[in-house]
Amino acid sequence: MRVNDHTDLIELRPHGIKGFLSAYVLRGNHVAIVDPGPTASVKGLIDGLGKIGVELEDVTYVAATHVHIDHAGGAGTLLKSLPNAVLLVHARGARHMIDPSRLWEGARRLLGERAEMYGEAEPVPEERVVAADDGMTVDLGGGVKFRIVETLGHASHAMSFYEEKSGGVFVGDAAGIYVMSCDVTLPTTPPPFFLESALESLDRLWALRPEAIYYAHFGFANNGERLRSYRDQLTLWGSVIAEASREGLAVSEIYERLREEDAMVRAAEEVFGRTPLFKENAVLSILGFLDNLRRSG
């Protein structure tokens, strides 16, 4: 899918799941891939690169917004086919790409069978890992470059990429899940989740006044205002879940309360129903807010 004259979206379909994962390809004189996805999607990503005319040897960066296996678990496998590329990752996530054993154990514990569906992450050679810092700029030439913006909250090793030519931001999971078909967002806040950090990260992104948001899950919106509405949504969820927790409600009851209070949840449910993936994200997101409450007292 063409996004603009220097950006393409390649839909990743782990085990055939549609409308779920986006990898982005930025092209200047050199090429960068943003969020390569899980191991199970690597072949599809490589096929997608061929379809848009990108030679594997022209890719110089694989840039991960964070190291969760659905976003970067396939990096080690992918780099075997990219002779000139390095992995760009947050400094706190670099060790988990070099030795992904703890990352894999954590994913299996949290996601269960879905982790197996994504596939186990292969190690990335240490010499091919670049630990990124907040504010670092990557220049692909031809007027295409992006700046790293640390966006903690969803993860302690998360960053977004502000691409200057289009005025867009690649947000990973920092701005939630986007449902293109009904133009709504949903929180994706599995434990450990840090609400205050997430809100601060959204403020940082909004300060850039972006013209477009490029979501990993799934697709893009030419409307930077969505960052503000997502911030309001996180605040609403925090308030509703805190009150529900004080009342001693179960997770299923908390979901029904959120459904009453948040029109976007109802709209998304009309599209997806309560499918396994939809329910899994809702439950994990609620658990992330509850985890944040416990830590904050």
C-alpha positions as CSV (number, residue, x, y, z in Angstrom):
1,M,0.0,0.0,0.0
2,R,1.5,3.3,-1.0
3,V,1.5,5.9,1.8
4,N,3.3,8.7,0.0
5,D,6.0,9.2,-2.5
6,H,8.7,7.7,-0.2
7,T,6.8,5.4,2.1
8,D,5.0,2.1,1.6
9,L,3.0,0.0,4.0
10,I,3.4,-3.8,3.8
11,E,0.7,-5.7,5.5
12,L,2.0,-8.5,7.6
13,R,-0.3,-11.4,8.1
14,P,1.0,-13.9,10.7
15,H,-0.9,-17.1,10.0
16,G,-3.3,-15.2,7.8
17,I,-4.6,-12.6,10.2
18,K,-5.6,-9.6,8.1
19,G,-5.7,-5.9,9.1
20,F,-3.5,-6.6,12.1
21,L,0.2,-5.6,11.5
22,S,1.9,-3.0,9.4
23,A,5.5,-2.8,8.5
24,Y,6.6,0.5,6.8
25,V,9.3,1.0,4.2
26,L,11.0,4.4,4.0
27,R,13.0,5.1,0.8
28,G,15.6,7.8,0.3
29,N,18.9,7.0,-1.2
30,H,18.9,4.2,1.3
31,V,16.0,2.1,2.7
32,A,14.7,1.6,6.2
33,I,12.1,-0.9,7.4
34,V,10.0,0.2,10.5
35,D,8.8,-2.6,12.7
36,P,9.6,-5.8,10.8
37,G,7.1,-7.9,12.8
38,P,7.3,-11.4,14.1
39,T,9.3,-14.3,12.9
40,A,6.2,-15.9,11.3
41,S,5.9,-12.9,9.0
42,V,9.4,-12.6,7.7
43,K,8.8,-14.4,4.4
44,G,5.8,-12.3,3.7
45,L,7.8,-9.1,4.4
46,I,10.6,-10.2,2.1
47,D,8.0,-11.0,-0.6
48,G,6.4,-7.6,0.0
49,L,9.8,-5.8,-0.5
50,G,10.1,-7.5,-3.9
51,K,6.7,-6.4,-5.0
52,I,7.5,-2.8,-4.3
53,G,10.8,-3.0,-6.0
54,V,13.1,-2.9,-3.0
55,E,16.4,-4.9,-3.4
56,L,17.4,-6.6,-0.1
57,E,21.0,-5.2,-0.3
58,D,19.6,-1.6,-0.4
59,V,18.1,-1.9,3.1
60,T,20.4,-0.2,5.6
61,Y,18.2,0.0,8.7
62,V,15.6,-2.2,10.4
63,A,14.1,0.2,13.0
64,A,12.1,-1.3,15.9
65,T,9.8,0.9,17.9
66,H,10.1,-1.6,20.7
67,V,11.2,-5.2,21.1
68,H,7.9,-7.0,21.7
69,I,7.8,-10.0,19.5
70,D,4.9,-8.9,17.3
71,H,7.0,-5.8,16.3
72,A,10.6,-7.0,16.3
73,G,10.7,-10.7,17.0
74,G,11.5,-11.4,13.3
75,A,14.5,-9.0,13.2
76,G,17.1,-11.7,13.7
77,T,15.7,-13.9,11.0
78,L,15.1,-10.9,8.6
79,L,18.7,-9.6,8.9
80,K,20.0,-12.9,7.6
81,S,18.6,-11.8,4.2
82,L,19.7,-8.1,4.5
83,P,23.5,-8.1,4.1
84,N,23.9,-4.3,4.6
85,A,21.4,-3.6,7.3
86,V,21.7,-3.0,11.0
87,L,18.9,-3.1,13.7
88,L,18.1,0.2,15.3
89,V,16.6,-0.3,18.7
90,H,16.2,1.5,22.1
91,A,19.3,1.1,24.3
92,R,17.2,-0.7,26.9
93,G,15.9,-3.2,24.3
94,A,19.2,-4.0,22.6
95,R,20.3,-6.8,24.9
96,H,16.9,-8.6,24.3
97,M,17.6,-8.6,20.6
98,I,21.1,-9.9,21.0
99,D,19.9,-12.6,23.4
100,P,16.1,-12.9,23.1
101,S,15.7,-15.8,25.5
102,R,14.1,-13.7,28.3
103,L,12.0,-11.9,25.8
104,W,10.7,-15.2,24.5
105,E,10.0,-16.5,28.0
106,G,8.1,-13.4,28.9
107,A,6.1,-13.5,25.6
108,R,5.1,-17.1,26.2
109,R,4.1,-16.3,29.8
110,L,1.9,-13.3,28.8
111,L,0.6,-14.5,25.4
112,G,0.5,-18.2,25.6
113,E,-0.4,-19.8,22.3
114,R,-0.3,-16.5,20.5
115,A,3.4,-16.3,21.2
116,E,3.9,-19.7,19.5
117,M,1.9,-18.3,16.5
118,Y,4.3,-15.4,16.2
119,G,7.3,-17.6,16.4
120,E,10.4,-17.6,18.5
121,A,12.8,-14.7,18.0
122,E,16.3,-15.5,16.7
123,P,19.3,-13.6,18.0
124,V,20.7,-10.5,16.2
125,P,24.5,-10.4,16.1
126,E,25.8,-7.8,18.5
127,E,27.8,-6.0,15.9
128,R,24.6,-5.4,13.9
129,V,22.7,-3.8,16.7
130,V,22.7,0.0,17.0
131,A,21.4,1.3,20.4
132,A,19.4,4.5,19.7
133,D,19.2,7.6,21.8
134,D,16.4,10.1,22.1
135,G,16.8,12.8,19.6
136,M,19.1,10.8,17.3
137,T,18.5,11.5,13.6
138,V,18.8,8.9,10.8
139,D,19.4,10.3,7.3
140,L,18.5,8.0,4.4
141,G,19.5,10.6,1.8
142,G,17.3,12.2,-0.8
143,G,15.7,14.5,1.7
144,V,14.3,11.5,3.8
145,K,15.3,11.3,7.4
146,F,13.7,10.5,10.7
147,R,14.2,11.6,14.3
148,I,13.9,9.3,17.3
149,V,11.5,10.3,20.0
150,E,11.5,8.3,23.2
151,T,7.9,7.3,23.9
152,L,7.7,5.2,27.1
153,G,4.6,3.8,28.7
154,H,3.5,0.9,26.6
155,A,7.1,-0.4,27.2
156,S,10.2,0.8,29.0
157,H,12.1,0.5,25.7
158,A,9.7,2.2,23.3
159,M,10.5,4.9,20.8
160,S,8.7,6.6,17.9
161,F,10.1,8.0,14.7
162,Y,9.3,11.5,13.4
163,E,9.7,11.6,9.6
164,E,10.3,15.2,8.6
165,K,9.4,15.1,4.9
166,S,5.8,13.9,5.5
167,G,5.5,15.3,8.9
168,G,4.3,11.9,10.1
169,V,5.2,9.8,13.2
170,F,5.7,6.0,13.3
171,V,4.3,5.3,16.7
172,G,4.5,1.5,17.3
173,D,2.0,1.0,20.1
174,A,2.5,4.4,21.8
175,A,-0.8,5.7,20.2
176,G,-2.8,2.5,20.5
177,I,-4.4,0.3,18.0
178,Y,-6.1,2.0,15.0
179,V,-9.1,0.4,13.3
180,M,-9.1,1.9,9.8
181,S,-12.5,0.5,8.8
182,C,-14.3,2.5,11.5
183,D,-11.7,5.2,12.3
184,V,-11.3,4.4,16.0
185,T,-8.5,3.7,18.4
186,L,-8.3,1.2,21.2
187,P,-5.7,1.1,24.0
188,T,-3.1,-1.6,23.9
189,T,-1.7,-1.5,27.4
190,P,-0.6,-5.0,28.5
191,P,1.3,-5.2,31.8
192,P,3.7,-3.8,32.8
193,F,2.0,-0.5,31.7
194,F,2.9,3.0,32.9
195,L,0.0,5.4,32.5
196,E,1.8,8.6,33.4
197,S,4.7,7.9,31.1
198,A,2.3,7.0,28.3
199,L,0.5,10.3,28.7
200,E,3.8,12.2,28.7
201,S,4.8,10.4,25.6
202,L,1.7,11.4,23.8
203,D,2.3,15.0,24.8
204,R,5.8,14.8,23.3
205,L,4.4,13.5,20.0
206,W,1.7,16.1,19.9
207,A,4.3,18.8,20.4
208,L,5.6,17.9,17.0
209,R,2.2,18.7,15.4
210,P,2.4,15.7,13.1
211,E,0.3,15.6,10.0
212,A,0.0,11.8,9.9
213,I,0.2,8.9,12.3
214,Y,1.6,5.6,11.1
215,Y,0.3,2.8,13.3
216,A,1.8,-0.7,13.6
217,H,-1.7,-2.0,14.4
218,F,-2.9,-1.2,11.7
219,G,-2.6,1.4,9.0
220,F,-2.3,5.1,8.9
221,A,-4.4,8.2,9.6
222,N,-3.7,11.6,8.0
223,N,-4.9,13.3,11.2
224,G,-2.4,14.2,14.0
225,E,-5.3,15.2,16.2
226,R,-5.8,11.5,16.9
227,L,-3.0,11.7,19.4
228,R,-5.0,14.1,21.5
229,S,-8.2,11.9,21.4
230,Y,-6.1,8.9,22.3
231,R,-4.7,10.7,25.3
232,D,-8.3,11.5,26.4
233,Q,-9.2,7.8,25.9
234,L,-6.3,6.6,28.1
235,T,-7.4,9.1,30.8
236,L,-11.0,7.9,30.6
237,W,-9.9,4.3,30.9
238,G,-7.7,5.1,33.8
239,S,-10.6,6.8,35.6
240,V,-13.1,4.0,34.8
241,I,-10.8,1.2,35.8
242,A,-9.7,2.9,39.0
243,E,-13.3,3.3,40.1
244,A,-14.2,-0.3,39.0
245,S,-11.2,-1.6,41.0
246,R,-12.4,0.2,44.1
247,E,-15.7,-1.5,43.6
248,G,-14.0,-4.9,43.3
249,L,-15.3,-5.6,39.8
250,A,-13.9,-8.5,37.8
251,V,-12.1,-8.0,34.5
252,S,-15.2,-9.0,32.5
253,E,-17.3,-6.5,34.5
254,I,-14.7,-3.8,34.0
255,Y,-14.9,-4.4,30.2
256,E,-18.6,-3.9,30.2
257,R,-18.2,-0.6,32.2
258,L,-15.6,0.5,29.6
259,R,-18.0,-0.5,26.8
260,E,-20.7,1.8,28.3
261,E,-18.3,4.7,28.8
262,D,-16.2,4.6,25.6
263,A,-18.0,4.8,22.3
264,M,-14.9,3.7,20.4
265,V,-15.0,0.3,22.2
266,R,-18.6,-0.2,21.0
267,A,-17.7,0.8,17.5
268,A,-14.7,-1.6,17.3
269,E,-16.8,-4.4,18.7
270,E,-19.3,-3.9,16.0
271,V,-16.6,-4.6,13.4
272,F,-14.8,-7.4,15.2
273,G,-17.4,-8.9,17.5
274,R,-15.8,-10.4,20.6
275,T,-13.3,-12.4,18.6
276,P,-10.3,-14.1,20.4
277,L,-7.8,-11.4,19.3
278,F,-10.2,-8.6,20.3
279,K,-11.0,-10.2,23.7
280,E,-7.3,-10.9,24.3
281,N,-6.3,-7.3,23.7
282,A,-9.1,-6.0,25.9
283,V,-8.2,-8.3,28.8
284,L,-4.5,-7.6,28.6
285,S,-5.1,-3.8,28.4
286,I,-7.3,-3.8,31.5
287,L,-4.7,-5.9,33.3
288,G,-2.1,-3.3,32.4
289,F,-4.2,-0.5,33.9
290,L,-4.7,-2.7,37.1
291,D,-1.0,-3.4,37.3
292,N,-0.3,0.4,37.0
293,L,-2.8,1.0,39.8
294,R,-1.1,-1.5,42.1
295,R,2.3,0.0,41.5
296,S,1.0,3.5,42.1
297,G,-0.8,2.6,45.2
